[in-house]
Amino acid sequence: QVGLVESGGGSVQAGGSLRLSCAASAYTDTRLYMGWFRQAPGKEREGVAALYTGSGRTYYADSVKGRFSISQDAAKNTVYLQMNSLEPEDTAMYYCAAENVIWMSRPLFDNDYTYWGQGTPVTVSS
């Protein structure tokens, strides 16, 4: 089992920034898809950003492109989500997820991920 430990959530005003962290434990391979997903009250879970640790390639939802940035520290098996220019619409529970496959056709599709973190809340006020 891959354990995912998240941190960095909190409350900020619109226009502010947060950095979320997701560390994978019990897994030493570098070839993982790691993604960030979020779910707001009354809305379905949506993919925010993803990264393939084997290459560093990144993927973003249109709603966050240009504002959010996903990155990795391979030595720590950790993926970060830098969130800038936060908007009230970004308010949600943010989840880290991981999948050990060679290739994913839809890296932002939640049902393709096996391992999930506990979630960390992000609240953005006007």
N, C-alpha and C positions, 0 to 999 in steps of 0.2 A: 504494500500500500504506500502511496505517496501522500505525505502530509503537507498541507499548505498552510502557512502561517502568515496572516495579513496584519498590516499595521498602517497607520497614517491617516485614517479617516477622522473627520471632525466637522466643525461648523465654521463657515466663512461667509463673508459678504460677497455679493456679486462683484466680479472683477478680480477676486482674490485667487490664490493658488493653494494647491495641496499636492503632496506627493505620497502615493500609496506604494507599499512594498509587499511583495509576496515571495516568501522563501519556501522552496521545496525541500523536504526532508525525506530520508529513506530512499533516495534515488541519486545515483552518481553519474548516470549517463548525461551527455550534453544534448541529446536529441529529443527535445520535448517541444510540443506546442504549448505555450502558456498564454492564457487569455484573461482579459478583464471583462466582466459582464455586470450589468446593473439592472435593478428592478425597482421602479417607483410604485407607490401605492396606486392600485387600480390599473396598472399597466403590465404588459408582459415583459419578461426578461429579455434584454437585448444585449448583443455583443457591442463592446466599446472599442477594444483594441486587442490585438494578439501579436505574438512574436514566436518565431521558430528559433529555438536556441542553437540549432545546428548551423544556421546561416546568419542569423540576425535579421532576417526579413520581417517586416512589420506590416500590419493591416489595421485599418481604422474605419470606424463607422463614419458616414458622411457628417453626422451631427457633431462630431468632435474633431474632425480633421482640421489641422491648423491650430488647435487649442491644446490638445492632449498629445503626449509623446510617451511611447512605451520603450523601455530599454532594459538591458540585462547586465548583471555582473556575474559572469559565468563561474568565477572562482567561488562565489557564494551561493550558486544556484538560486539566485534572486532576480526577480523581475520587478521593475518599477513602472508606475504610471504617474507621470508628471502632468498635472491638470492646471492649466492656466486659463485666465479669462473665464472663470467659472460663472455660470448662469443659474438662476433658480431652477430651470428645467433639468439641470444636472443632479438635482437632489434625488438620491436613491440609495439603496443598499448595494454596495459594490462587492462583487465576488471575484475571487481568483480561481482559475480552473487550469487543469493540465491534462494533456493527452500524449501518450507515448506511441506515436505512429510516424511513418516515414513522410507521409504527405496528406494534407487535408485539403479538400476542394473548397470548403467553406470554413475558414478559421474562426469566423465570428458566429458560427452556428452552435448554440449551447448544447444541443443533444449529442454532439460528436465528442464531448469531453467526458472523461471518466471521473477525474478527481476534482474535488471542490473544496474551497476554504469555507470558513464560517461566515464570511461577510463582514464588511466594515462600513458603517454608515457615513454618508456625506450629505451635509445639509448646506444649501446655499441660500442666503436670504437676500431680499431686494435692497 
